[in-house]
Amino acid sequence: MLAPVKLSELAAGVPGAQVEAGSDFEVGGIAYDSRRVQAGDLFVAVAGLRSDGHDFAADAAARGAAIAAERPLPLPPGTPLVRLRDSRTGLGELAAVFHGRPSRRLRLAGVTGTDGKTTTTHMAAHVLESAGQQAGFMSTVAFRGEGEAADNLSGLSTIESPEVQAWLAGMAAGGIEAAVIEATSHALVQGRVAGCDFDVAAITNVGLDHLDYHATWDEYLAAKARLIDLCAASAPKGIPKTAVLNRDDISYEGLARRDIERRWTYSIDTDADLRAVEIEGGAWGSHFHLLTPAGEAEVDLRQPARFNVYNALCAAGVCLALGLPVEAVGRGLSSFPGVRGRLEAVDLGQPFRVYIDFAHSAGSLASALHELRQFTDGRLLLVFGSTGRSDHDRPGMGRAAAHGSDFFVITTDDPVEEDPAEIAREVQSGVEGRQPGRDYDIVLDRRAAIRSVIRRAQAGDVVLLAGKGHERSMMMAGGRQPWDERAEAEAAILETQGSVGPLA
């Protein structure tokens, strides 16, 4: 339980904040959901996509909370009040001050990008840990501070800023030395990592997702670039503020214009600060020679696909920037066990390969299929769907499946309030040159879809189950329903294959 902090002390640590009433009010917690406000909290009124916290400020005040807001509000007389320039950023800054600016007691890296940020976050934390440093992380999949990792059940890749600061505070108090945070473009725009003093900003790539939230690709790129700006402006900790950028990605030129103390590039195809050369790969993973500003190392990466080599290069840049020697980076990457739901192999001894992956956009699906094709001796079979309430290019996902796989099944993937059949029809509209019934099917029951493809699989084939990845629930119109893709895959293999032997 944290000691209360005077409202005036909190506001003093937030640029532009002004106390208008109740400077001696003692704040016992930071809240942004009026339904969860308790007496003694500071309720920060934040405008969201569907509701505006300013509309609920009077109710929060009636419960005994102080209020932080951007604009004048009708509040009960005597309500302690802080005026903020921007509530979103202010929420993160207030939470950081309340927890004692925990990121200043950690070496902190942020990872953003369209694809690969979860894997890169876990890779970097693993490399740090394997080198003998206490390392924490926060990702789409899990959080880890002290002790074992906990599943991320929030539904957000980057949780809200008060929770981010609480986790960082727990890490700092528990002896964690370094942490890696996955930061989405939504989170960067919405200030969820405000108050985080970064030492490294790493960017994997910038594709064409989220163009409903970000009106243009340039706006999307600018959102990603905010991580560099945050890092450059962060409190000094004796580490050069470093941006780690993908020299082979179309985002590079725009991102490289952002001012920062040090900029490192990584590449497979062009000259860069960090390079992977002499790459040899297959279903088992990749071996490559790592060239860096700090020296060279051999890496035996257990994860297949070229994009995982890029992820490894990005993670290497993060760890080198945080002070690890290159030999430790090479050893750490070589021992990385992978991330649940990211090209995760399901091997019960069946004579074909099965992978689970979170690929849930046209670009990520096309990339996963392209990489798997390179070590597929037989056919490449696919199960996938498109999510509800998303901006994903559904026809584009159909095109990716048609071009990249030999047989595919369009199924259900988090339809939320949308009709799964209508989503499937939109996906099907992009399928070109393929015959239904012969080249693909539509099976809305995902469990049945997985079994139908596993039943088709023969020796030498590769099966990709795309979209759900690590997730443990399916978002339906009636709410969350339990779902475990790996458990379903294993059950399908056992039911359709009977007794299986070792996979050659």
Secondary structure as GFF3:
##gff-version 3
##sequence-region A 1 504
A	DSSP	beta_strand	5	6	.	.	.	ID=ss1
A	DSSP	alpha_helix	7	12	.	.	.	ID=ss2
A	DSSP	beta_strand	18	21	.	.	.	ID=ss3
A	DSSP	beta_strand	26	27	.	.	.	ID=ss4
A	DSSP	beta_strand	29	31	.	.	.	ID=ss5
A	DSSP	three_ten_helix	34	36	.	.	.	ID=ss6
A	DSSP	beta_strand	41	44	.	.	.	ID=ss7
A	DSSP	three_ten_helix	53	56	.	.	.	ID=ss8
A	DSSP	alpha_helix	57	62	.	.	.	ID=ss9
A	DSSP	beta_strand	66	69	.	.	.	ID=ss10
A	DSSP	beta_strand	81	83	.	.	.	ID=ss11
A	DSSP	alpha_helix	87	98	.	.	.	ID=ss12
A	DSSP	three_ten_helix	102	105	.	.	.	ID=ss13
A	DSSP	beta_strand	107	112	.	.	.	ID=ss14
A	DSSP	alpha_helix	117	130	.	.	.	ID=ss15
A	DSSP	beta_strand	135	138	.	.	.	ID=ss16
A	DSSP	beta_strand	142	144	.	.	.	ID=ss17
A	DSSP	beta_strand	150	151	.	.	.	ID=ss18
A	DSSP	alpha_helix	161	173	.	.	.	ID=ss19
A	DSSP	beta_strand	178	182	.	.	.	ID=ss20
A	DSSP	alpha_helix	185	189	.	.	.	ID=ss21
A	DSSP	beta_strand	200	203	.	.	.	ID=ss22
A	DSSP	alpha_helix	217	232	.	.	.	ID=ss23
A	DSSP	beta_strand	242	246	.	.	.	ID=ss24
A	DSSP	alpha_helix	252	255	.	.	.	ID=ss25
A	DSSP	beta_strand	262	267	.	.	.	ID=ss26
A	DSSP	beta_strand	274	282	.	.	.	ID=ss27
A	DSSP	beta_strand	285	292	.	.	.	ID=ss28
A	DSSP	beta_strand	295	301	.	.	.	ID=ss29
A	DSSP	alpha_helix	306	321	.	.	.	ID=ss30
A	DSSP	alpha_helix	326	334	.	.	.	ID=ss31
A	DSSP	beta_strand	344	345	.	.	.	ID=ss32
A	DSSP	beta_strand	353	357	.	.	.	ID=ss33
A	DSSP	alpha_helix	362	373	.	.	.	ID=ss34
A	DSSP	beta_strand	380	384	.	.	.	ID=ss35
A	DSSP	alpha_helix	394	404	.	.	.	ID=ss36
A	DSSP	beta_strand	407	410	.	.	.	ID=ss37
A	DSSP	alpha_helix	420	428	.	.	.	ID=ss38
A	DSSP	beta_strand	440	442	.	.	.	ID=ss39
A	DSSP	alpha_helix	446	456	.	.	.	ID=ss40
A	DSSP	beta_strand	462	466	.	.	.	ID=ss41
A	DSSP	beta_strand	473	476	.	.	.	ID=ss42
A	DSSP	beta_strand	479	482	.	.	.	ID=ss43
A	DSSP	alpha_helix	485	497	.	.	.	ID=ss44
###
